[in-house]
Amino acid sequence: MGMEGISKSQVSRLCGEIDQQVQDFLARPIEGDWPYLWLDAIYVKVREAGRIVSVAVTIAVGVNGDGRREVLGMAVGASEAETFWTDFLRGLARRGLRGVRLVISDAHEGLKAAVARVLRATWQHCRVHFGRNAAAHAGKTQRRIVSAWIGTAYAEADAPAAHAQWRRVADQLRPKVPKLASLMDAAEEDVLAFMDFPREHRAKLHSTNPIERLNGEIKRRTDVVGIFPNEAAVVRLVGALLLEQSDEWATQRSRYMTLETIGAVSDTAPVSLPAVAN
């Protein structure tokens, strides 16, 4: 790192201080309502018992009843199995996570089942990821056209109109691309779930894009390391980055979603302050 004169004991002490800060951050109580929750995972390489293995680093970001974003938690696991997601979400619930109305993530059956079991919330299949799956069923020359057709459903003003247009597009595709039509039939409720929420929020609810920048920064920093010596080192680095990002969001003057619009989906009643006497 270009530094000299630092002993092993000093390095150990610095790492211990960082570990304590990260653990305090990841174990802090979660207060209030959190109507929206984004879940995503990245994979990093770790040495384990003389082997190099890939482990999943899962991250949860939420928007609270005040319309502000926070990193709510992270965990490291061997895979994204249903048991792992269930334990992760239960850990968030034990810390106080409540009031979740919509969970946005990539398609993963284990995650979807865990969301239904632990949070009893609506699940939104990331629209971007669905678009990639849909494009795989269309020929190279038809991908843009198919994407544009599906996009007409997203442009509708309300949920009933979006569902009606979705089915019209699926029916138009059925004679020539039956597999894509079947994919649309199966995914309709999950991909259009965001349409049941306030119009002002939909641009941020239809995909995992709101945390893609955060994932990109984590990936950039973990790629520098290459192979982590153990899982504790992963938690130390990624946890410190998440703590830094959460602090940055907390100090931003503007809310991620306005108080007026977030009140429609929050279980916490708005507080009215008495008028100040002149």
PyMOL commands that set and color helices and strands:
alter all, ss='L'
color gray80, all
select helices_A, chain A and resi 8-27+82-94+109-119+127-137+143-154+159-173+178-191+193-196+199-205+209-225+231-251+259-262
alter helices_A, ss='H'
color red, helices_A
select strands_A, chain A and resi 36-48+51-63+69-77+102-105+122-125+227-228
alter strands_A, ss='S'
color yellow, strands_A
deselect
rebuild
show_as cartoon
